[in-house]
Amino acid sequence: MRGIRLFLQFLLIISVVIIGAFFAMENSQIVNVSFILIDGPSLSAGVWMLIFLALGSFLGMLASSVLIISYRRRLSRATKKD
């Protein structure tokens, strides 16, 4: 059962990478992104969108993990009192 799950995860990761590559190739217009203090490199619009998607996903997982840890701590304190 574990092997099947790992295989399905592998297929999901490979399919996301392939879709991302096609997306980046279709959106090949070069874009200059200017941050507050620095200028980013000139990359295609698709690559920038994929970078920001990955960064946003990472920040979302980080924020939700902070909440989950907080809730688990509250739960462990509540169960210790009983």
GUVO-134256 format. One record per atom (N, C-alpha, C): residue number from 1; atom name; x negated, y, z negated. Coordinates in nm, 4 decimals, padded with zeros to 6 digits. Layout:
% residues N
NUM, CA, X, Y, Z
...
This chain:
% residues 82
1, N, -00.0822, -00.1191, 00.0000
1, CA, 00.0000, 00.0000, 00.0000
1, C, -00.0870, 00.1260, 00.0000
2, N, -00.1975, 00.1208, -00.0754
2, CA, -00.2878, 00.2358, -00.0811
2, C, -00.3536, 00.2592, 00.0543
3, N, -00.3862, 00.1519, 00.1231
3, CA, -00.4484, 00.1634, 00.2548
3, C, -00.3546, 00.2284, 00.3560
4, N, -00.2277, 00.1941, 00.3503
4, CA, -00.1296, 00.2537, 00.4406
4, C, -00.1167, 00.4031, 00.4134
5, N, -00.1146, 00.4393, 00.2856
5, CA, -00.1035, 00.5809, 00.2488
5, C, -00.2258, 00.6596, 00.2966
6, N, -00.3440, 00.6050, 00.2788
6, CA, -00.4650, 00.6720, 00.3256
6, C, -00.4654, 00.6866, 00.4774
7, N, -00.4196, 00.5838, 00.5473
7, CA, -00.4124, 00.5889, 00.6931
7, C, -00.3142, 00.6960, 00.7387
8, N, -00.1988, 00.7065, 00.6740
8, CA, -00.1001, 00.8087, 00.7097
8, C, -00.1527, 00.9491, 00.6802
9, N, -00.2241, 00.9653, 00.5705
9, CA, -00.2842, 01.0948, 00.5400
9, C, -00.3887, 01.1305, 00.6450
10, N, -00.4674, 01.0336, 00.6849
10, CA, -00.5673, 01.0554, 00.7888
10, C, -00.5008, 01.0990, 00.9183
11, N, -00.3937, 01.0307, 00.9582
11, CA, -00.3221, 01.0680, 01.0805
11, C, -00.2634, 01.2080, 01.0702
12, N, -00.2117, 01.2440, 00.9532
12, CA, -00.1554, 01.3773, 00.9337
12, C, -00.2636, 01.4844, 00.9459
13, N, -00.3781, 01.4608, 00.8863
13, CA, -00.4873, 01.5577, 00.8931
13, C, -00.5371, 01.5726, 01.0367
14, N, -00.5542, 01.4615, 01.1057
14, CA, -00.5996, 01.4661, 01.2448
14, C, -00.4986, 01.5398, 01.3324
15, N, -00.3697, 01.5145, 01.3130
15, CA, -00.2689, 01.5821, 01.3949
15, C, -00.2654, 01.7321, 01.3658
16, N, -00.2831, 01.7729, 01.2409
16, CA, -00.2863, 01.9155, 01.2084
16, C, -00.4079, 01.9821, 01.2726
17, N, -00.5218, 01.9155, 01.2704
17, CA, -00.6426, 01.9706, 01.3324
17, C, -00.6245, 01.9839, 01.4837
18, N, -00.5653, 01.8858, 01.5461
18, CA, -00.5436, 01.8910, 01.6913
18, C, -00.4452, 02.0023, 01.7271
19, N, -00.3376, 02.0132, 01.6519
19, CA, -00.2401, 02.1197, 01.6774
19, C, -00.3045, 02.2564, 01.6561
20, N, -00.3859, 02.2693, 01.5517
20, CA, -00.4559, 02.3951, 01.5258
20, C, -00.5521, 02.4305, 01.6380
21, N, -00.6203, 02.3304, 01.6916
21, CA, -00.7133, 02.3553, 01.8027
21, C, -00.6382, 02.4012, 01.9271
22, N, -00.5261, 02.3367, 01.9584
22, CA, -00.4466, 02.3801, 02.0726
22, C, -00.3921, 02.5206, 02.0515
23, N, -00.3499, 02.5509, 01.9300
23, CA, -00.2990, 02.6839, 01.8975
23, C, -00.4076, 02.7887, 01.9181
24, N, -00.5282, 02.7601, 01.8715
24, CA, -00.6390, 02.8545, 01.8868
24, C, -00.6762, 02.8721, 02.0336
25, N, -00.6678, 02.7660, 02.1124
25, CA, -00.7017, 02.7773, 02.2545
25, C, -00.5969, 02.8576, 02.3311
26, N, -00.4709, 02.8453, 02.2938
26, CA, -00.3643, 02.9179, 02.3630
26, C, -00.3652, 03.0661, 02.3282
27, N, -00.4111, 03.1017, 02.2105
27, CA, -00.4177, 03.2411, 02.1674
27, C, -00.5631, 03.2859, 02.1702
28, N, -00.6161, 03.2992, 02.2900
28, CA, -00.7594, 03.3216, 02.3049
28, C, -00.7981, 03.4685, 02.3191
29, N, -00.7046, 03.5596, 02.3041
29, CA, -00.7366, 03.7018, 02.3142
29, C, -00.8275, 03.7417, 02.1977
30, N, -00.9360, 03.8108, 02.2259
30, CA, -01.0324, 03.8514, 02.1237
30, C, -00.9741, 03.9668, 02.0411
31, N, -00.9851, 03.9534, 01.9086
31, CA, -00.9294, 04.0525, 01.8165
31, C, -01.0387, 04.0940, 01.7190
32, N, -01.0483, 04.2235, 01.6929
32, CA, -01.1380, 04.2755, 01.5900
32, C, -01.0559, 04.3029, 01.4652
33, N, -01.0907, 04.2411, 01.3558
33, CA, -01.0200, 04.2601, 01.2295
33, C, -01.1062, 04.3482, 01.1409
34, N, -01.0455, 04.4550, 01.0887
34, CA, -01.1167, 04.5478, 01.0028
34, C, -01.0609, 04.5354, 00.8614
35, N, -01.1443, 04.4906, 00.7692
35, CA, -01.1062, 04.4829, 00.6285
35, C, -01.1326, 04.6181, 00.5637
36, N, -01.1095, 04.6313, 00.4354
36, CA, -01.1235, 04.7614, 00.3694
36, C, -01.2670, 04.8141, 00.3785
37, N, -01.3645, 04.7334, 00.3446
37, CA, -01.5022, 04.7802, 00.3411
37, C, -01.5893, 04.7299, 00.4553
38, N, -01.5500, 04.6210, 00.5184
38, CA, -01.6328, 04.5615, 00.6227
38, C, -01.5492, 04.5313, 00.7469
39, N, -01.6176, 04.5175, 00.8571
39, CA, -01.5520, 04.4749, 00.9810
39, C, -01.5788, 04.3265, 01.0012
40, N, -01.4738, 04.2516, 01.0308
40, CA, -01.4885, 04.1094, 01.0543
40, C, -01.5442, 04.0835, 01.1931
41, N, -01.5863, 03.9612, 01.2180
41, CA, -01.6380, 03.9284, 01.3513
41, C, -01.5263, 03.9270, 01.4548
42, N, -01.5613, 03.9415, 01.5782
42, CA, -01.4645, 03.9366, 01.6873
42, C, -01.4356, 03.7906, 01.7193
43, N, -01.3179, 03.7470, 01.6844
43, CA, -01.2742, 03.6095, 01.7106
43, C, -01.1407, 03.6133, 01.7827
44, N, -01.0999, 03.5006, 01.8356
44, CA, -00.9708, 03.4952, 01.9041
44, C, -00.8571, 03.5069, 01.8024
45, N, -00.7428, 03.5509, 01.8511
45, CA, -00.6270, 03.5714, 01.7640
45, C, -00.5843, 03.4402, 01.6969
46, N, -00.5928, 03.3308, 01.7689
46, CA, -00.5551, 03.2016, 01.7118
46, C, -00.6447, 03.1600, 01.5973
47, N, -00.7744, 03.1847, 01.6116
47, CA, -00.8685, 03.1492, 01.5043
47, C, -00.8414, 03.2346, 01.3814
48, N, -00.8178, 03.3651, 01.4024
48, CA, -00.7872, 03.4507, 01.2876
48, C, -00.6598, 03.4052, 01.2170
49, N, -00.5580, 03.3703, 01.2937
49, CA, -00.4331, 03.3241, 01.2321
49, C, -00.4539, 03.1952, 01.1539
50, N, -00.5341, 03.1033, 01.2080
50, CA, -00.5616, 02.9792, 01.1361
50, C, -00.6430, 03.0051, 01.0098
51, N, -00.7370, 03.0984, 01.0152
51, CA, -00.8158, 03.1330, 00.8959
51, C, -00.7250, 03.1902, 00.7878
52, N, -00.6381, 03.2833, 00.8256
52, CA, -00.5491, 03.3432, 00.7270
52, C, -00.4446, 03.2442, 00.6756
53, N, -00.4016, 03.1513, 00.7604
53, CA, -00.3103, 03.0463, 00.7149
53, C, -00.3773, 02.9580, 00.6105
54, N, -00.5011, 02.9180, 00.6373
54, CA, -00.5750, 02.8335, 00.5429
54, C, -00.5999, 02.9087, 00.4123
55, N, -00.6384, 03.0348, 00.4226
55, CA, -00.6637, 03.1153, 00.3026
55, C, -00.5358, 03.1340, 00.2206
56, N, -00.4263, 03.1625, 00.2868
56, CA, -00.2981, 03.1777, 00.2171
56, C, -00.2520, 03.0480, 00.1536
57, N, -00.2720, 02.9370, 00.2215
57, CA, -00.2347, 02.8069, 00.1645
57, C, -00.3176, 02.7763, 00.0409
58, N, -00.4484, 02.8045, 00.0480
58, CA, -00.5362, 02.7825, -00.0663
58, C, -00.4957, 02.8695, -00.1846
59, N, -00.4673, 02.9970, -00.1593
59, CA, -00.4271, 03.0861, -00.2676
59, C, -00.2922, 03.0448, -00.3261
60, N, -00.2016, 02.9971, -00.2431
60, CA, -00.0733, 02.9486, -00.2929
60, C, -00.0888, 02.8258, -00.3807
61, N, -00.1743, 02.7325, -00.3390
61, CA, -00.1992, 02.6139, -00.4214
61, C, -00.2669, 02.6515, -00.5519
62, N, -00.3579, 02.7472, -00.5475
62, CA, -00.4255, 02.7930, -00.6684
62, C, -00.3264, 02.8565, -00.7657
63, N, -00.2385, 02.9411, -00.7154
63, CA, -00.1394, 03.0052, -00.8006
63, C, -00.0425, 02.9032, -00.8598
64, N, 00.0009, 02.8069, -00.7807
64, CA, 00.0941, 02.7071, -00.8329
64, C, 00.0257, 02.6138, -00.9319
65, N, -00.1034, 02.5864, -00.9119
65, CA, -00.1720, 02.4992, -01.0075
65, C, -00.1874, 02.5681, -01.1423
66, N, -00.2044, 02.6999, -01.1432
66, CA, -00.2096, 02.7736, -01.2701
66, C, -00.0767, 02.7596, -01.3432
67, N, 00.0338, 02.7702, -01.2719
67, CA, 00.1650, 02.7540, -01.3342
67, C, 00.1859, 02.6117, -01.3839
68, N, 00.1439, 02.5140, -01.3065
68, CA, 00.1603, 02.3741, -01.3464
68, C, 00.0802, 02.3446, -01.4723
69, N, -00.0429, 02.3949, -01.4797
69, CA, -00.1248, 02.3737, -01.5993
69, C, -00.0585, 02.4389, -01.7204
70, N, -00.0030, 02.5573, -01.7008
70, CA, 00.0656, 02.6258, -01.8102
70, C, 00.1862, 02.5448, -01.8589
71, N, 00.2650, 02.4941, -01.7654
71, CA, 00.3821, 02.4146, -01.8027
71, C, 00.3420, 02.2836, -01.8709
72, N, 00.2363, 02.2206, -01.8247
72, CA, 00.1909, 02.0968, -01.8887
72, C, 00.1429, 02.1235, -02.0303
73, N, 00.0754, 02.2349, -02.0507
73, CA, 00.0297, 02.2712, -02.1842
73, C, 00.1490, 02.2947, -02.2776
74, N, 00.2498, 02.3648, -02.2282
74, CA, 00.3715, 02.3860, -02.3087
74, C, 00.4398, 02.2540, -02.3408
75, N, 00.4468, 02.1647, -02.2431
75, CA, 00.5107, 02.0354, -02.2637
75, C, 00.4363, 01.9533, -02.3653
76, N, 00.3030, 01.9520, -02.3586
76, CA, 00.2248, 01.8737, -02.4558
76, C, 00.2397, 01.9310, -02.5955
77, N, 00.2471, 02.0626, -02.6084
77, CA, 00.2691, 02.1231, -02.7410
77, C, 00.4065, 02.0870, -02.7953
78, N, 00.5077, 02.0868, -02.7070
78, CA, 00.6442, 02.0555, -02.7513
78, C, 00.6558, 01.9102, -02.7934
79, N, 00.5866, 01.8206, -02.7237
79, CA, 00.5967, 01.6779, -02.7595
79, C, 00.5164, 01.6469, -02.8847
80, N, 00.4100, 01.7228, -02.9121
80, CA, 00.3326, 01.7022, -03.0357
80, C, 00.4107, 01.7439, -03.1587
81, N, 00.4985, 01.8425, -03.1472
81, CA, 00.5770, 01.8894, -03.2604
81, C, 00.6787, 01.7850, -03.3044
82, N, 00.7250, 01.7045, -03.2112
82, CA, 00.8291, 01.6036, -03.2437
82, C, 00.7720, 01.4792, -03.2991
